[in-house]
Amino acid sequence: MNRERLSQPIAEGESVILLDPEDDKEFFYKMRAKGHIDLHKGKILHAEVIGKPEGAVVRTSRGDPFLVFRPTLLQYIMHMKRETQIIYPKDLALILFYADIHPGCTCLEAGIGSGSLTLALLRGVGPDGRVISYEVREEFIERARKNIQLLLGESTNLEIKQRDIYEGIEEQGIDRIILDIPEPWRVVKDAAERLRPGGIFTSYLPTIIQVKTLVDALQEEKRFTSIQAFEALLRDWHIEGLSVRPCHRMVAHTGFITLARKGDSP
């Protein structure tokens, strides 16, 4: 989403977050000229939201206020329609940083799912970078396309291929390879051939047994070094007056991130 669009009023076809300031609950909707929203505090017509600037207050039919915002990438990912389990924002943030996804780089991902990683990569590489996505299942491709288009419109630097990465990588000189597939160890040797020198290999896996198998394969492939595996646990804190305590619920294990960097064989 470009800066010019962000400065404009909310338009038909955009997604918005309606925030109830009383209890901090948020609701996600796509704006349609003749649409309406039935909330626990009354009804809001889409026409009352369209044309409003971000941060504006709209009121329900009962007079209760809601704030209008464009969704952040985190909010969009958590609310978008999905066909599969997604990579959660806490893990996406670490992938972007630890895999050093930077403006202008070329990233290849496999396992597009519902498009959460793709959206994060597109933001990371910027308009001068490139994202290539391999996905076997057509229904996942269609869902991901719709999710990406709803937030970003047409992305000219995204190429989606209905292709099985286990059968080989077509591209050469790739900066980053990020895999969200069940058996990434089957891709290690091909990744070592296709990554540029200094390129980074990243994998996202649900179980530590899979991670162990992957790390064994990375260690056997002598061109990979700086191998590390980790998970992230996220706990919010409740702070209200004199009540300061960790929240009772937290986002604990979601997946393991494994990274390695390509160099020459010693």
C-alpha positions as a Python dict, from the first residue, in 0.01 Angstrom:
ca = {
    (1, 'M'): (0, 0, 0),
    (2, 'N'): (164, 324, -112),
    (3, 'R'): (191, 642, 96),
    (4, 'E'): (-41, 840, -135),
    (5, 'R'): (-320, 589, -84),
    (6, 'L'): (-273, 596, 293),
    (7, 'S'): (-335, 971, 297),
    (8, 'Q'): (-667, 934, 113),
    (9, 'P'): (-1010, 870, 271),
    (10, 'I'): (-1134, 513, 302),
    (11, 'A'): (-1254, 394, -42),
    (12, 'E'): (-1502, 132, -156),
    (13, 'G'): (-1330, -208, -186),
    (14, 'E'): (-1080, -139, 92),
    (15, 'S'): (-1057, -342, 410),
    (16, 'V'): (-1100, -162, 741),
    (17, 'I'): (-1071, -229, 1111),
    (18, 'L'): (-1356, -98, 1327),
    (19, 'L'): (-1224, -58, 1681),
    (20, 'D'): (-1452, -44, 1982),
    (21, 'P'): (-1259, 197, 2210),
    (22, 'E'): (-1450, 86, 2519),
    (23, 'D'): (-1319, -272, 2527),
    (24, 'D'): (-1050, -253, 2254),
    (25, 'K'): (-1224, -514, 2037),
    (26, 'E'): (-1163, -495, 1662),
    (27, 'F'): (-1376, -603, 1367),
    (28, 'F'): (-1257, -652, 1010),
    (29, 'Y'): (-1469, -571, 703),
    (30, 'K'): (-1434, -503, 331),
    (31, 'M'): (-1623, -190, 230),
    (32, 'R'): (-1910, -217, -18),
    (33, 'A'): (-2125, 81, -115),
    (34, 'K'): (-2454, -86, -15),
    (35, 'G'): (-2319, -301, 265),
    (36, 'H'): (-2402, -286, 632),
    (37, 'I'): (-2245, -417, 951),
    (38, 'D'): (-2441, -569, 1240),
    (39, 'L'): (-2244, -529, 1560),
    (40, 'H'): (-2328, -607, 1921),
    (41, 'K'): (-2379, -234, 1972),
    (42, 'G'): (-2593, -166, 1666),
    (43, 'K'): (-2568, -127, 1290),
    (44, 'I'): (-2319, 72, 1078),
    (45, 'L'): (-2371, 131, 707),
    (46, 'H'): (-2061, 93, 489),
    (47, 'A'): (-2156, 424, 327),
    (48, 'E'): (-2097, 591, 665),
    (49, 'V'): (-1738, 460, 665),
    (50, 'I'): (-1649, 518, 297),
    (51, 'G'): (-1506, 866, 255),
    (52, 'K'): (-1391, 894, 616),
    (53, 'P'): (-1023, 955, 697),
    (54, 'E'): (-831, 705, 908),
    (55, 'G'): (-889, 751, 1279),
    (56, 'A'): (-1238, 898, 1229),
    (57, 'V'): (-1525, 810, 1458),
    (58, 'V'): (-1841, 649, 1320),
    (59, 'R'): (-2144, 574, 1535),
    (60, 'T'): (-2376, 278, 1534),
    (61, 'S'): (-2752, 306, 1509),
    (62, 'R'): (-2750, 312, 1891),
    (63, 'G'): (-2498, 596, 1903),
    (64, 'D'): (-2197, 396, 2021),
    (65, 'P'): (-1861, 515, 1877),
    (66, 'F'): (-1619, 305, 1673),
    (67, 'L'): (-1284, 418, 1532),
    (68, 'V'): (-1202, 349, 1165),
    (69, 'F'): (-853, 231, 1069),
    (70, 'R'): (-688, 63, 775),
    (71, 'P'): (-556, -272, 902),
    (72, 'T'): (-190, -308, 981),
    (73, 'L'): (-21, -603, 812),
    (74, 'L'): (-48, -795, 1140),
    (75, 'Q'): (-423, -725, 1166),
    (76, 'Y'): (-482, -810, 802),
    (77, 'I'): (-303, -1144, 827),
    (78, 'M'): (-492, -1242, 1142),
    (79, 'H'): (-831, -1156, 989),
    (80, 'M'): (-787, -1261, 625),
    (81, 'K'): (-959, -1570, 486),
    (82, 'R'): (-742, -1879, 491),
    (83, 'E'): (-737, -2232, 354),
    (84, 'T'): (-444, -2343, 571),
    (85, 'Q'): (-267, -2271, 896),
    (86, 'I'): (-64, -1951, 856),
    (87, 'I'): (278, -1841, 975),
    (88, 'Y'): (194, -1611, 1265),
    (89, 'P'): (313, -1249, 1276),
    (90, 'K'): (557, -1310, 1563),
    (91, 'D'): (736, -1566, 1345),
    (92, 'L'): (707, -1358, 1028),
    (93, 'A'): (883, -1071, 1204),
    (94, 'L'): (1173, -1295, 1304),
    (95, 'I'): (1198, -1449, 958),
    (96, 'L'): (1222, -1102, 800),
    (97, 'F'): (1495, -997, 1043),
    (98, 'Y'): (1699, -1316, 1086),
    (99, 'A'): (1685, -1403, 714),
    (100, 'D'): (1776, -1040, 638),
    (101, 'I'): (1495, -979, 389),
    (102, 'H'): (1590, -638, 251),
    (103, 'P'): (1469, -401, -21),
    (104, 'G'): (1577, -518, -365),
    (105, 'C'): (1649, -882, -284),
    (106, 'T'): (1507, -1183, -466),
    (107, 'C'): (1324, -1433, -244),
    (108, 'L'): (1191, -1774, -335),
    (109, 'E'): (929, -1926, -108),
    (110, 'A'): (764, -2266, -127),
    (111, 'G'): (427, -2337, 29),
    (112, 'I'): (223, -2021, -32),
    (113, 'G'): (-66, -2140, 185),
    (114, 'S'): (-299, -1843, 235),
    (115, 'G'): (-31, -1585, 160),
    (116, 'S'): (81, -1454, 501),
    (117, 'L'): (453, -1513, 435),
    (118, 'T'): (416, -1379, 80),
    (119, 'L'): (268, -1054, 209),
    (120, 'A'): (551, -1013, 459),
    (121, 'L'): (815, -1087, 194),
    (122, 'L'): (663, -839, -51),
    (123, 'R'): (683, -568, 213),
    (124, 'G'): (1041, -666, 295),
    (125, 'V'): (1178, -671, -61),
    (126, 'G'): (999, -351, -162),
    (127, 'P'): (911, -248, -518),
    (128, 'D'): (1265, -314, -646),
    (129, 'G'): (1278, -670, -509),
    (130, 'R'): (1117, -988, -632),
    (131, 'V'): (919, -1270, -470),
    (132, 'I'): (879, -1608, -642),
    (133, 'S'): (636, -1853, -486),
    (134, 'Y'): (606, -2226, -556),
    (135, 'E'): (280, -2396, -461),
    (136, 'V'): (139, -2731, -569),
    (137, 'R'): (-229, -2685, -488),
    (138, 'E'): (-435, -2459, -713),
    (139, 'E'): (-691, -2375, -442),
    (140, 'F'): (-414, -2240, -218),
    (141, 'I'): (-282, -2026, -503),
    (142, 'E'): (-627, -1877, -565),
    (143, 'R'): (-685, -1798, -199),
    (144, 'A'): (-340, -1641, -163),
    (145, 'R'): (-390, -1432, -480),
    (146, 'K'): (-720, -1295, -345),
    (147, 'N'): (-568, -1212, -6),
    (148, 'I'): (-269, -1038, -163),
    (149, 'Q'): (-479, -842, -413),
    (150, 'L'): (-724, -724, -147),
    (151, 'L'): (-443, -563, 50),
    (152, 'L'): (-189, -465, -216),
    (153, 'G'): (-372, -469, -550),
    (154, 'E'): (-172, -611, -841),
    (155, 'S'): (186, -692, -739),
    (156, 'T'): (412, -674, -1043),
    (157, 'N'): (710, -814, -850),
    (158, 'L'): (533, -1134, -742),
    (159, 'E'): (549, -1451, -953),
    (160, 'I'): (343, -1750, -842),
    (161, 'K'): (419, -2088, -996),
    (162, 'Q'): (212, -2403, -960),
    (163, 'R'): (518, -2617, -909),
    (164, 'D'): (651, -2879, -667),
    (165, 'I'): (980, -2756, -523),
    (166, 'Y'): (1079, -3117, -448),
    (167, 'E'): (1113, -3157, -826),
    (168, 'G'): (1374, -2883, -846),
    (169, 'I'): (1427, -2506, -838),
    (170, 'E'): (1427, -2329, -1175),
    (171, 'E'): (1586, -1998, -1073),
    (172, 'Q'): (1956, -1935, -1017),
    (173, 'G'): (2139, -1678, -803),
    (174, 'I'): (1858, -1641, -549),
    (175, 'D'): (1926, -1421, -244),
    (176, 'R'): (1692, -1598, 0),
    (177, 'I'): (1500, -1927, 5),
    (178, 'I'): (1218, -1962, 262),
    (179, 'L'): (1038, -2294, 291),
    (180, 'D'): (705, -2368, 460),
    (181, 'I'): (685, -2732, 351),
    (182, 'P'): (685, -3066, 541),
    (183, 'E'): (1020, -3206, 418),
    (184, 'P'): (1261, -2916, 352),
    (185, 'W'): (1562, -3149, 384),
    (186, 'R'): (1472, -3277, 36),
    (187, 'V'): (1549, -2928, -102),
    (188, 'V'): (1882, -2869, 74),
    (189, 'K'): (2116, -2980, -206),
    (190, 'D'): (1923, -2795, -476),
    (191, 'A'): (1907, -2486, -255),
    (192, 'A'): (2285, -2497, -216),
    (193, 'E'): (2316, -2492, -595),
    (194, 'R'): (2058, -2217, -654),
    (195, 'L'): (2138, -1971, -377),
    (196, 'R'): (2398, -1709, -450),
    (197, 'P'): (2715, -1714, -236),
    (198, 'G'): (2620, -1564, 101),
    (199, 'G'): (2251, -1639, 41),
    (200, 'I'): (2033, -1752, 331),
    (201, 'F'): (1820, -2066, 360),
    (202, 'T'): (1521, -2052, 598),
    (203, 'S'): (1265, -2312, 697),
    (204, 'Y'): (951, -2303, 912),
    (205, 'L'): (847, -2632, 1073),
    (206, 'P'): (596, -2739, 1339),
    (207, 'T'): (790, -3020, 1512),
    (208, 'I'): (1141, -3056, 1651),
    (209, 'I'): (1179, -3400, 1489),
    (210, 'Q'): (1148, -3232, 1148),
    (211, 'V'): (1399, -2969, 1257),
    (212, 'K'): (1649, -3240, 1359),
    (213, 'T'): (1619, -3407, 1018),
    (214, 'L'): (1667, -3073, 843),
    (215, 'V'): (1970, -2971, 1050),
    (216, 'D'): (2134, -3309, 981),
    (217, 'A'): (2089, -3248, 607),
    (218, 'L'): (2225, -2893, 631),
    (219, 'Q'): (2531, -3015, 823),
    (220, 'E'): (2592, -3287, 567),
    (221, 'E'): (2579, -3030, 285),
    (222, 'K'): (2916, -2866, 352),
    (223, 'R'): (2828, -2545, 172),
    (224, 'F'): (2592, -2440, 453),
    (225, 'T'): (2720, -2279, 771),
    (226, 'S'): (2588, -2064, 1060),
    (227, 'I'): (2306, -2315, 1116),
    (228, 'Q'): (2063, -2221, 1392),
    (229, 'A'): (1716, -2327, 1502),
    (230, 'F'): (1484, -2151, 1746),
    (231, 'E'): (1125, -2077, 1841),
    (232, 'A'): (962, -1761, 1980),
    (233, 'L'): (713, -1735, 2266),
    (234, 'L'): (514, -1411, 2296),
    (235, 'R'): (350, -1302, 2622),
    (236, 'D'): (156, -978, 2664),
    (237, 'W'): (131, -795, 2995),
    (238, 'H'): (-180, -652, 3162),
    (239, 'I'): (-115, -300, 3295),
    (240, 'E'): (-405, -113, 3452),
    (241, 'G'): (-356, 109, 3753),
    (242, 'L'): (-181, -90, 4024),
    (243, 'S'): (-255, -418, 3848),
    (244, 'V'): (61, -518, 3661),
    (245, 'R'): (88, -887, 3569),
    (246, 'P'): (148, -1116, 3273),
    (247, 'C'): (-165, -1197, 3075),
    (248, 'H'): (-317, -1536, 3147),
    (249, 'R'): (-298, -1637, 2782),
    (250, 'M'): (3, -1618, 2553),
    (251, 'V'): (108, -1710, 2201),
    (252, 'A'): (340, -1998, 2282),
    (253, 'H'): (473, -2255, 2034),
    (254, 'T'): (365, -2199, 1675),
    (255, 'G'): (666, -2324, 1482),
    (256, 'F'): (1045, -2360, 1464),
    (257, 'I'): (1260, -2136, 1244),
    (258, 'T'): (1579, -2288, 1103),
    (259, 'L'): (1841, -2082, 917),
    (260, 'A'): (2167, -2150, 736),
    (261, 'R'): (2399, -1949, 512),
    (262, 'K'): (2570, -2059, 194),
    (263, 'G'): (2945, -2038, 160),
    (264, 'D'): (3224, -2236, -6),
    (265, 'S'): (3305, -2583, 125),
    (266, 'P'): (3597, -2550, 370),
}
